[in-house]
Amino acid sequence: MSDRGALLPLFPLNLVLMPGSPLPLHIFEPRYREMVGEASRRGTEFGVILEQESELAPVGTTALVEDVTHRYEDGRFDVATRGVRRFRVVQLDRGEDILRAQVEFFDDEQELPVSREEAETLYLLAMEAAALAGAATPKGLNPEDPHPSFRAAATLPLDLPFKQKLLAVRSERQRLAQLTAYLEAWLEKARIATKAKAVAGRNGHARKL
């Protein structure tokens, strides 16, 4: 499904938001206080898009404000938002303080759903990767989720370019396969490094990987 609509206000950030994933934000710049405040009042979405070295990614995810969790006396506020749907930037509009874009919304192409076993395999890899990386234990991983790749990717400190690549893929099966392969390769290196550290602890040095 795709739909090209009106201009979407954009919030460039150094992160990749996955559909369905929570995103807490601290809003302090006046222009974004106005943008997010209006979205909260109207129940409308704004676009969260990766920005690195002043370059915007071509694909982002809209966010919906679920709650204003705290307001400060100086006008700043904290919000709880959640990713909703993906979009592709068609044309940017830099005419105002707020960056806006004509966008095309898109979903995955129709295909057979991934199996529970495939989702469970991915989640086991995600849990092990989080443990070896010293990251927080992934929460909310449900094998019945129709998009397990989004859920797993959102809970792990993945490389941003790879995470952005996953976001643009229009097949859950392809995303799951790519993320599974990525985690398997990372885990293999991490296990070797862990063993090397153990050897270093015994003999005082380790071979570089």
C-alpha positions in Angstrom: 0.0 0.0 0.0 1.3 3.4 -0.9 -0.1 6.9 -0.5 1.3 10.3 -1.4 -0.2 13.0 0.7 0.3 16.5 2.1 3.5 18.0 3.5 4.7 16.1 6.6 6.6 18.0 9.3 10.0 16.3 9.9 12.0 15.8 13.1 15.6 14.9 12.1 17.4 12.9 14.7 20.4 10.7 15.1 18.3 7.5 15.3 16.2 5.2 13.3 12.6 4.7 14.6 10.9 1.4 13.8 7.1 1.1 13.3 5.4 0.1 16.6 8.4 1.1 18.7 8.2 3.6 21.6 10.3 6.8 21.4 10.5 9.1 24.4 11.6 12.6 23.5 12.6 15.7 25.4 11.4 18.7 23.4 13.4 21.9 24.0 13.8 23.9 20.8 11.0 26.4 20.3 10.3 25.3 16.7 10.0 21.7 17.7 7.9 22.6 20.8 5.4 24.1 18.4 5.5 21.2 16.0 5.2 18.4 18.5 2.7 20.4 20.6 0.5 20.9 17.6 0.8 17.2 16.7 -0.2 16.3 20.3 -3.2 18.6 20.3 -4.5 17.4 16.9 -3.6 13.8 17.2 -1.5 14.0 14.0 1.8 12.4 13.1 5.2 13.9 12.4 8.1 12.3 10.6 11.2 11.0 12.5 14.1 10.7 10.1 17.8 9.8 10.5 20.2 12.7 10.0 23.9 12.1 9.9 26.5 14.8 8.9 23.7 17.1 7.8 22.4 14.4 5.4 18.8 13.1 5.7 18.0 9.5 5.0 15.5 8.9 2.2 13.2 6.8 4.4 11.7 7.5 7.9 8.9 6.6 10.2 6.0 8.8 11.5 5.5 9.2 15.2 2.3 9.8 17.1 2.3 11.5 20.6 0.8 9.1 23.1 1.3 11.2 26.2 2.9 14.4 27.4 4.7 13.0 30.4 6.2 16.2 31.9 6.1 20.0 31.4 8.8 22.4 32.5 8.3 26.0 33.6 10.4 27.3 30.7 8.2 25.7 28.1 10.2 22.4 27.5 8.3 19.2 27.8 8.7 15.4 27.6 6.6 13.2 25.4 6.0 9.5 24.9 5.7 8.8 21.2 5.4 5.6 19.1 6.4 4.8 15.5 3.4 4.3 13.2 4.2 4.0 9.5 7.1 4.3 7.1 7.5 6.9 4.4 9.8 7.8 1.6 10.8 11.4 1.0 9.6 12.6 -2.4 10.5 16.3 -2.1 11.8 18.4 0.7 10.4 21.9 1.6 12.9 24.0 3.4 10.8 27.2 3.3 10.1 27.4 7.1 11.9 26.8 10.4 10.4 23.3 10.4 11.6 21.0 7.7 8.7 19.5 5.8 8.4 17.0 2.9 6.1 15.6 0.4 6.2 11.9 1.3 5.0 8.5 0.0 3.8 6.1 2.7 4.4 2.4 2.1 4.0 -1.0 3.7 5.4 -4.4 3.1 4.6 -6.3 -0.1 2.2 -9.2 0.4 3.9 -12.4 1.2 3.6 -15.5 3.4 4.1 -14.6 7.1 7.2 -15.7 8.9 6.9 -18.8 11.1 6.9 -18.7 14.9 10.1 -20.8 14.8 11.9 -18.2 12.6 10.8 -15.4 15.0 12.0 -17.4 18.0 15.4 -18.0 16.4 15.8 -14.3 15.8 14.7 -13.4 19.3 17.2 -15.9 20.8 20.0 -14.3 18.8 18.9 -10.9 19.9 18.9 -11.9 23.6 22.4 -13.4 23.3 23.7 -10.4 21.3 22.3 -8.0 24.0 24.0 -10.0 26.7 27.4 -10.0 25.0 27.2 -6.3 24.1 26.3 -5.4 27.7 23.0 -3.8 26.4 19.7 -3.9 28.1 17.8 -7.1 27.9 15.3 -6.8 24.9 11.7 -6.6 26.1 8.4 -7.1 24.4 9.7 -9.8 22.1 6.6 -11.8 21.0 7.0 -14.7 18.5 3.4 -14.0 17.4 4.3 -10.4 16.3 3.8 -10.1 12.5 6.9 -7.9 12.3 9.5 -9.5 14.6 12.4 -7.9 12.7 11.1 -4.4 13.6 10.8 -5.4 17.3 14.2 -7.0 17.5 16.0 -4.2 15.6 14.3 -1.6 17.9 15.6 -3.2 21.1 19.3 -3.6 20.0 22.1 -1.1 19.6 22.6 -1.8 15.9 24.8 0.0 13.5 22.6 3.0 12.3 23.3 2.5 8.5 22.3 -1.2 8.8 19.2 -0.3 10.8 18.3 2.3 8.2 18.7 -0.3 5.5 16.3 -2.6 7.3 13.7 0.1 7.6 13.6 0.5 3.9 13.1 -3.2 3.1 9.5 -4.0 2.0 9.5 -7.6 3.0 9.4 -9.0 6.6 11.0 -12.2 5.4 13.9 -10.3 3.9 14.4 -8.1 6.9 14.3 -11.2 9.2 16.9 -13.0 7.0 19.2 -9.9 6.9 18.9 -9.3 10.6 19.5 -13.0 11.5 22.6 -13.1 9.3 23.8 -9.8 10.8 23.4 -11.1 14.4 25.0 -14.5 13.6 28.1 -12.8 12.1 28.3 -10.3 15.0 27.9 -13.1 17.6 30.6 -15.2 16.0 33.1 -12.3 16.3 31.9 -11.5 19.8 32.4 -15.1 21.0 35.9 -15.1 19.6 36.7 -11.8 21.3 35.3 -13.2 24.6 37.5 -16.2 24.4 40.5 -14.1 23.6 39.9 -11.9 26.6 39.7 -15.1 28.8 43.1 -16.2 27.3 44.5 -12.8 27.9 43.5 -13.0 31.5 45.5 -16.2 31.9 48.7 -15.3 29.9 48.7 -11.5 29.9 48.0 -10.9 26.2 45.6 -11.6 23.4 45.9 -11.8 19.6 44.3 -8.9 17.8 41.1 -9.9 15.9 
